[in-house]
């Protein structure tokens, strides 16, 4: 029979141990480098989320993420097309500087794509002890030496091409689903499969800082060339996504089907964020979400069901609808929750921001075109007007402060827009402000000369 004092001592020791263990875990979470979750959507429009003003789209998870972090109103992707937007994100360099400024076709997807001498985000982060993973769309070259696990990612589950059928995982008649360097055949809706992999990676890597690049293929539009014999060419989503709208999964309405695809994406992202919460990692994880480029507005192809409102045009153009995209950042304790930030930010900023957060050094052997944006995310009042440059196909553009210079063809005159007063780019001010037009044109020409020579 134990005496009461001894029992009290045992109980006290147990509680002390539990308390110290809890404190130890808390201190470890505070001291360690932040985890990084970088999520991209595929061709999602500026006006396609509830938190960006769409009253018809059901996106509760991303809307909640915006409430927990900051919603960016002036975030730009460095290119209006999938391949180039991803290559520039991962390198932090303009398309002209990395020598890749076109969309890879079905054959090129399995070639070199982005030259092997370019360094990607995971290669910088691995030097700082990060575990790295990519789950989803690659689209920057899949030849030996060009694949994700050969370019800094410890794990890869996804596809090489620009898009795949959501259920059969085919692109241009070729099955396209890989784990590491091996082709795999897995059943399931691609959006859910990629979210599942992210959740499993979080579960398995709680003792190390990690970087997850989660480039979903949703809500990329369907294409006839990816369909099986007899399969209809329509937007694909699980039944539960249609049920969220109270509509039948058999509906043929393309807009309703598109909304279901976006809601399925939102639900999948929510599951990944929930896994962070359950693992106790949310407070020490920076989450960056944005769309790789604007929604496509190509007439007579069933693609007008997305929304870039209030912006003009869409993907593969340099109108605002092609390059200004929705973006949300959450970093508890560093970025004020529930805020809206109008600072000029570009996808090129992500690499230097993440490398700086991880405690790494930026390279001295190459030029990066972005900057660490954490200071302006913390204190938007400190942001200053910046100059962003764009060139794709026959388009040329400059964004500097409130002004934007745009040319749609090489032999056409430049147009000038005041984006503060005219977000829809409807009134050309070039004749009214010839000196501003001249200055921006000169800046663009200097940028072209600089990037093409380095």
C-alpha positions as CSV (number, residue, x, y, z in Angstrom):
1,X,0.0,0.0,0.0
2,X,1.5,3.3,-1.1
3,X,1.4,6.3,1.2
4,X,-0.4,9.4,0.1
5,X,2.7,11.6,0.0
6,X,4.3,9.2,-2.4
7,X,1.2,9.1,-4.6
8,X,1.1,12.9,-4.6
9,X,4.8,12.9,-5.7
10,X,4.1,10.6,-8.5
11,X,1.1,12.6,-9.7
12,X,3.2,15.8,-9.6
13,X,6.0,14.2,-11.6
14,X,3.5,13.1,-14.2
15,X,2.0,16.5,-14.6
16,X,5.4,18.1,-14.7
17,X,6.5,15.8,-17.4
18,X,3.4,16.5,-19.5
19,X,3.8,20.2,-19.0
20,X,7.5,20.1,-20.0
21,X,6.7,18.0,-23.0
22,X,4.1,20.5,-24.1
23,X,6.4,23.4,-23.5
24,X,9.2,21.6,-25.4
25,X,6.9,21.0,-28.4
26,X,5.8,24.6,-28.3
27,X,9.4,25.9,-28.1
28,X,10.4,23.6,-30.9
29,X,7.6,24.9,-33.1
30,X,8.6,28.5,-32.3
31,X,12.3,27.9,-33.0
32,X,12.2,25.9,-36.1
33,X,12.2,27.3,-39.7
34,X,8.8,27.9,-41.1
35,X,7.1,25.2,-43.2
36,X,6.1,26.3,-46.6
37,X,2.9,25.4,-48.5
38,X,2.9,26.9,-52.0
39,X,-0.4,26.2,-53.8
40,X,-1.3,27.2,-57.4
41,X,-4.6,26.9,-59.2
42,X,-4.7,26.4,-63.0
43,X,-6.4,29.1,-65.1
44,X,-8.6,30.3,-62.2
45,X,-10.0,33.8,-62.9
46,X,-9.6,36.9,-60.8
47,X,-13.3,37.0,-60.2
48,X,-13.9,33.3,-59.5
49,X,-13.8,33.3,-55.7
50,X,-16.3,34.5,-53.1
51,X,-13.7,36.6,-51.4
52,X,-13.0,38.3,-54.7
53,X,-16.6,39.3,-55.1
54,X,-18.2,36.3,-56.9
55,X,-21.7,35.8,-55.3
56,X,-22.3,32.5,-57.1
57,X,-19.1,30.5,-56.5
58,X,-18.9,28.4,-53.4
59,X,-15.3,28.6,-52.1
60,X,-15.6,28.6,-48.3
61,X,-12.1,27.2,-47.7
62,X,-10.3,29.9,-49.7
63,X,-12.6,32.5,-48.4
64,X,-11.7,31.4,-44.8
65,X,-8.0,31.4,-45.8
66,X,-8.4,35.1,-46.8
67,X,-9.9,35.8,-43.4
68,X,-7.0,34.2,-41.7
69,X,-4.4,36.0,-43.9
70,X,-4.1,38.7,-46.5
71,X,-5.9,39.0,-49.8
72,X,-3.8,40.6,-52.5
73,X,-5.5,42.8,-55.1
74,X,-2.4,43.7,-57.2
75,X,-0.6,40.3,-57.5
76,X,0.8,39.5,-61.0
77,X,2.0,36.3,-62.6
78,X,5.1,36.8,-64.7
79,X,3.4,35.2,-67.7
80,X,-0.2,34.6,-68.9
81,X,0.4,30.9,-69.9
82,X,1.0,27.8,-67.9
83,X,4.5,26.7,-68.8
84,X,6.1,30.1,-68.5
85,X,4.3,31.1,-65.3
86,X,5.6,28.0,-63.6
87,X,9.1,28.3,-64.9
88,X,9.3,31.9,-63.7
89,X,7.8,31.1,-60.3
90,X,10.3,28.3,-59.6
91,X,13.4,30.3,-60.8
92,X,12.4,33.8,-59.7
93,X,13.5,35.1,-63.1
94,X,11.8,36.7,-66.1
95,X,11.0,34.4,-69.1
96,X,13.5,36.3,-71.3
97,X,16.2,35.6,-68.7
98,X,15.6,31.9,-68.5
99,X,15.1,31.4,-72.2
100,X,11.6,29.9,-72.0
101,X,8.8,32.1,-73.1
102,X,6.3,29.7,-74.9
103,X,3.9,27.0,-73.9
104,X,5.4,23.5,-74.2
105,X,3.5,21.3,-76.7
106,X,2.8,17.6,-76.3
107,X,6.2,16.6,-77.5
108,X,8.1,19.3,-75.8
109,X,6.7,18.4,-72.4
110,X,8.9,15.3,-72.5
111,X,11.9,17.3,-73.6
112,X,14.3,19.5,-71.6
113,X,11.9,22.5,-71.4
114,X,13.5,24.7,-68.8
115,X,17.3,24.5,-69.2
116,X,19.0,22.5,-66.5
117,X,21.4,25.3,-65.5
118,X,18.5,27.1,-63.9
119,X,18.1,26.7,-60.1
120,X,14.6,26.1,-58.6
121,X,13.1,26.9,-55.2
122,X,13.6,23.4,-53.7
123,X,17.3,23.4,-54.6
124,X,17.8,26.5,-52.5
125,X,15.6,25.2,-49.6
126,X,17.3,21.8,-49.4
127,X,20.5,23.6,-48.6
128,X,18.7,24.9,-45.5
129,X,17.6,21.4,-44.4
130,X,14.1,21.4,-45.9
131,X,12.2,18.3,-47.1
132,X,10.7,19.1,-50.4
133,X,7.8,17.7,-52.5
134,X,5.8,18.5,-55.6
135,X,2.3,17.1,-56.1
136,X,0.5,18.0,-59.4
137,X,1.3,19.7,-62.6
138,X,4.9,20.1,-63.8
139,X,4.8,21.3,-67.4
140,X,8.4,22.7,-67.7
141,X,10.2,19.6,-69.2
142,X,10.3,16.0,-68.3
143,X,13.4,14.6,-70.0
144,X,16.1,12.8,-67.9
145,X,17.6,15.4,-65.7
146,X,14.6,17.7,-66.0
147,X,12.2,15.9,-63.8
148,X,11.1,17.1,-60.3
149,X,13.1,14.6,-58.3
150,X,16.2,15.5,-60.4
151,X,15.7,19.2,-59.7
152,X,15.5,19.4,-55.9
153,X,12.3,17.7,-54.9
154,X,12.5,14.7,-52.6
155,X,9.1,13.5,-53.8
156,X,6.9,13.9,-56.8
157,X,3.5,12.7,-57.7
158,X,1.9,14.3,-60.7
159,X,2.0,14.8,-64.4
160,X,4.4,16.1,-67.0
161,X,2.1,17.8,-69.4
162,X,0.0,21.0,-69.5
163,X,-3.2,19.3,-68.4
164,X,-4.7,15.8,-68.0
165,X,-8.2,14.3,-67.9
166,X,-9.2,14.5,-64.3
167,X,-10.1,10.8,-64.0
168,X,-8.2,9.0,-66.7
169,X,-5.1,11.1,-66.4
170,X,-4.3,11.2,-70.2
171,X,-2.9,14.1,-72.2
172,X,-2.9,14.0,-76.0
173,X,-3.5,10.3,-76.1
174,X,-0.7,9.4,-73.6
175,X,-1.2,8.3,-70.0
176,X,0.6,10.9,-67.8
177,X,0.8,10.2,-64.1
178,X,4.1,9.6,-62.3
179,X,5.6,8.9,-58.9
180,X,9.2,10.1,-58.9
181,X,10.6,8.7,-62.2
182,X,8.1,5.9,-62.5
183,X,4.8,5.9,-64.4
184,X,2.0,4.8,-62.1
185,X,-1.7,4.0,-62.6
186,X,-3.8,5.3,-59.8
187,X,-7.6,5.6,-59.8
188,X,-9.2,8.8,-58.6
189,X,-10.0,12.5,-59.3
190,X,-6.7,14.2,-59.8
191,X,-7.5,17.2,-57.5
192,X,-8.2,14.8,-54.7
193,X,-5.2,12.6,-55.4
194,X,-2.8,15.6,-55.2
195,X,-4.4,16.8,-52.0
196,X,-4.1,13.3,-50.5
197,X,-0.4,13.2,-51.3
198,X,0.2,16.6,-49.6
199,X,-1.7,15.4,-46.5
200,X,0.4,12.3,-46.3
201,X,3.6,14.3,-46.7
202,X,2.7,16.6,-43.9
203,X,1.9,13.6,-41.7
204,X,5.3,12.0,-42.4
205,X,7.5,15.1,-42.1
206,X,6.4,16.8,-38.9
207,X,9.9,16.7,-37.4
208,X,11.6,18.6,-40.3
209,X,10.9,21.9,-42.0
210,X,9.2,21.1,-45.3
211,X,8.3,22.8,-48.6
212,X,5.3,21.5,-50.5
213,X,4.7,22.8,-54.0
214,X,1.1,21.9,-54.8
215,X,0.3,22.9,-58.4
216,X,-3.3,21.6,-59.0
217,X,-4.5,21.1,-62.5
218,X,-7.9,22.5,-61.6
219,X,-9.8,24.2,-62.9
220,X,-8.1,23.8,-66.3
221,X,-10.6,23.5,-69.1
222,X,-11.4,20.1,-70.7
223,X,-10.0,19.2,-74.1
224,X,-11.2,16.7,-76.7
225,X,-7.8,15.3,-77.2
226,X,-7.6,14.0,-73.7
227,X,-10.8,12.1,-73.7
228,X,-11.3,8.4,-74.0
229,X,-13.5,7.0,-76.9
230,X,-17.1,7.9,-76.2
231,X,-16.2,10.2,-73.3
232,X,-17.9,13.6,-73.4
233,X,-15.8,16.7,-73.4
234,X,-17.0,18.5,-70.3
235,X,-15.8,19.9,-67.0
236,X,-15.3,17.1,-64.5
237,X,-16.0,17.1,-60.7
238,X,-17.0,14.6,-58.0
239,X,-20.7,14.3,-57.2
240,X,-20.2,16.1,-53.8
241,X,-19.1,19.3,-55.6
242,X,-22.4,19.4,-57.6
243,X,-24.4,18.6,-54.4
244,X,-22.9,21.8,-52.9
245,X,-25.0,23.7,-55.4
246,X,-28.0,21.5,-55.3
247,X,-27.6,20.4,-58.9
248,X,-27.3,17.1,-60.6
249,X,-23.9,15.7,-61.6
250,X,-25.5,15.0,-65.0
251,X,-26.1,18.6,-65.8
252,X,-24.8,19.7,-69.2
253,X,-24.6,23.4,-68.3
254,X,-20.9,24.2,-68.7
255,X,-21.0,27.1,-66.2
256,X,-22.6,24.9,-63.5
257,X,-20.0,22.2,-64.2
258,X,-17.2,24.8,-64.0
259,X,-18.4,26.0,-60.6
260,X,-18.3,22.4,-59.4
261,X,-14.7,22.0,-60.5
262,X,-13.7,25.1,-58.6
263,X,-15.6,24.0,-55.5
264,X,-13.9,20.6,-55.6
265,X,-10.6,22.4,-55.7
266,X,-11.6,24.5,-52.8
267,X,-12.6,21.4,-50.8
268,X,-9.3,19.7,-51.5
269,X,-7.3,22.7,-50.4
270,X,-9.4,22.8,-47.2
271,X,-8.4,19.2,-46.5
272,X,-4.7,20.1,-46.7
273,X,-5.1,23.1,-44.5
274,X,-7.0,21.0,-42.0
275,X,-4.1,18.5,-41.9
276,X,-1.8,21.4,-41.0
277,X,-4.2,22.3,-38.2
278,X,-4.5,18.7,-36.9
279,X,-0.7,18.3,-37.0
280,X,-0.2,21.5,-34.9
281,X,1.8,23.1,-37.7
282,X,-0.4,25.9,-38.9
283,X,1.1,28.5,-36.7
284,X,4.6,27.9,-38.1
285,X,3.6,27.5,-41.8
286,X,3.4,30.1,-44.5
287,X,0.7,29.4,-47.0
288,X,0.9,31.0,-50.4
289,X,-2.0,30.5,-52.8
290,X,-2.5,32.0,-56.3
291,X,-3.6,31.2,-59.8
292,X,-0.9,30.5,-62.4
293,X,-2.5,32.9,-64.9
294,X,-5.9,34.4,-65.6
295,X,-8.9,32.4,-66.8
296,X,-9.1,31.9,-70.5
297,X,-11.6,33.9,-72.4
298,X,-11.5,32.2,-75.7
299,X,-14.8,32.5,-77.5
300,X,-16.8,29.6,-78.9
301,X,-14.8,27.1,-76.9
302,X,-17.0,27.0,-73.8
303,X,-14.4,28.8,-71.8
304,X,-16.3,32.0,-71.1
305,X,-17.9,30.4,-68.0
306,X,-15.0,31.6,-65.8
307,X,-14.7,35.1,-64.6
308,X,-11.9,37.7,-64.5
309,X,-14.2,40.5,-63.5
310,X,-13.6,43.4,-63.2
311,X,-10.5,42.9,-65.4
312,X,-10.3,42.8,-69.2
313,X,-9.7,39.7,-71.3
314,X,-7.8,36.7,-69.9
315,X,-5.1,34.1,-70.3
316,X,-2.5,34.3,-73.1
317,X,-3.0,38.0,-73.3
318,X,-1.3,40.9,-71.4
319,X,-4.5,42.6,-70.5
320,X,-5.1,42.6,-66.8
321,X,-7.3,39.6,-67.0
322,X,-4.3,37.5,-68.2
323,X,-1.7,38.5,-65.7
324,X,-3.4,40.0,-62.6
325,X,-4.5,37.0,-60.5
326,X,-6.2,36.2,-57.2
327,X,-3.6,35.5,-54.4
328,X,-3.8,34.9,-50.7
329,X,-1.0,34.6,-48.1
330,X,-1.4,33.3,-44.5
331,X,1.5,33.5,-42.0
332,X,0.2,33.6,-38.4
333,X,2.1,36.0,-36.2
334,X,3.7,37.7,-39.1
335,X,0.8,38.9,-41.4
336,X,-2.3,40.5,-39.9
337,X,-5.3,38.3,-40.5
338,X,-8.3,39.5,-42.5
339,X,-6.5,42.2,-44.4
340,X,-6.5,43.4,-48.0
341,X,-3.2,44.5,-49.5
342,X,-2.9,46.6,-52.7
343,X,0.9,46.4,-52.9
344,X,2.4,45.6,-56.3
345,X,3.6,42.0,-56.0
346,X,4.7,39.5,-58.7
347,X,5.2,35.8,-58.7
348,X,8.9,36.4,-59.2
349,X,9.0,37.6,-55.5
350,X,8.1,34.2,-54.1
351,X,11.6,32.6,-54.5
352,X,13.6,35.4,-52.7
353,X,10.9,35.6,-50.0
354,X,11.0,31.9,-49.3
355,X,14.8,31.6,-49.4
356,X,15.1,34.5,-47.0
357,X,12.5,33.0,-44.6
358,X,14.4,29.7,-44.6
359,X,17.6,31.5,-43.6
360,X,19.3,31.0,-46.9
361,X,21.4,33.4,-49.1
362,X,20.3,34.6,-52.5
363,X,22.6,33.6,-55.3
364,X,25.5,35.8,-56.5
365,X,25.9,34.0,-59.8
366,X,22.6,35.0,-61.4
367,X,20.1,37.8,-61.4
368,X,16.8,37.3,-59.6
369,X,14.0,39.6,-60.7
370,X,11.9,39.6,-57.6
371,X,12.3,40.7,-54.0
372,X,11.5,39.6,-50.5
373,X,7.8,40.8,-50.0
374,X,7.4,39.8,-46.3
375,X,8.1,43.4,-45.2
376,X,5.2,44.8,-47.4
377,X,2.9,42.0,-46.4
378,X,3.6,42.9,-42.8
379,X,3.3,46.7,-43.3
380,X,1.6,47.5,-46.6
381,X,2.0,51.2,-45.9
382,X,5.7,50.8,-46.6
383,X,5.2,49.5,-50.1
384,X,6.4,51.7,-53.0
385,X,5.4,51.7,-56.7
386,X,7.3,49.1,-58.7
387,X,7.9,48.4,-62.4
388,X,6.8,45.0,-63.8
389,X,7.6,44.1,-67.4
390,X,5.8,41.5,-69.6
391,X,6.3,40.2,-73.2
392,X,4.4,37.3,-74.6
393,X,3.8,36.5,-78.2
394,X,2.9,39.8,-79.8
395,X,2.0,41.5,-76.6
396,X,4.2,43.9,-74.6
397,X,3.4,45.6,-71.3
398,X,4.7,47.6,-68.4
399,X,3.1,48.2,-65.0
400,X,4.6,51.0,-63.0
401,X,2.6,52.5,-60.1
402,X,-0.9,53.3,-61.3
403,X,0.0,53.3,-65.0
404,X,0.2,50.5,-67.4
405,X,1.6,50.6,-70.9
406,X,0.3,48.0,-73.3
407,X,0.8,47.0,-77.0
408,X,-1.2,44.1,-78.5
409,X,1.0,43.8,-81.6
410,X,4.5,44.8,-82.5
411,X,3.3,47.1,-85.3
412,X,0.6,48.7,-83.2
413,X,1.0,51.9,-81.1
414,X,1.2,51.6,-77.3
415,X,-1.8,52.4,-75.2
416,X,-1.6,53.9,-71.7
417,X,-4.1,53.2,-68.9
418,X,-4.5,54.5,-65.4
419,X,-5.4,51.4,-63.4
420,X,-6.3,53.3,-60.3
421,X,-9.2,55.0,-62.2
422,X,-9.7,52.5,-65.0
423,X,-9.2,48.9,-63.9
424,X,-11.0,47.6,-66.9
425,X,-8.5,49.3,-69.3
426,X,-11.2,51.0,-71.4
427,X,-9.7,54.5,-71.8
428,X,-6.4,55.0,-73.7
429,X,-4.5,57.9,-72.2
430,X,-1.4,57.7,-74.5
431,X,-2.3,60.9,-76.4
432,X,-3.1,62.8,-73.2
433,X,0.1,61.8,-71.4
434,X,2.8,61.5,-74.1
435,X,5.7,62.0,-71.7
436,X,4.6,59.1,-69.4
437,X,4.0,57.0,-72.5
438,X,7.5,57.8,-73.7
439,X,9.2,57.0,-70.4
440,X,7.5,53.7,-70.0
441,X,8.3,52.7,-73.6
442,X,11.9,53.6,-73.0
443,X,11.9,51.6,-69.7
444,X,10.4,48.6,-71.6
445,X,13.1,48.7,-74.3
446,X,15.9,48.9,-71.8
447,X,14.4,45.9,-69.9
448,X,14.3,43.9,-73.2
449,X,17.9,44.7,-73.9
450,X,18.9,43.8,-70.3
451,X,17.1,40.5,-69.9
452,X,18.0,39.2,-73.4
453,X,21.7,39.8,-72.7
454,X,21.8,38.2,-69.3
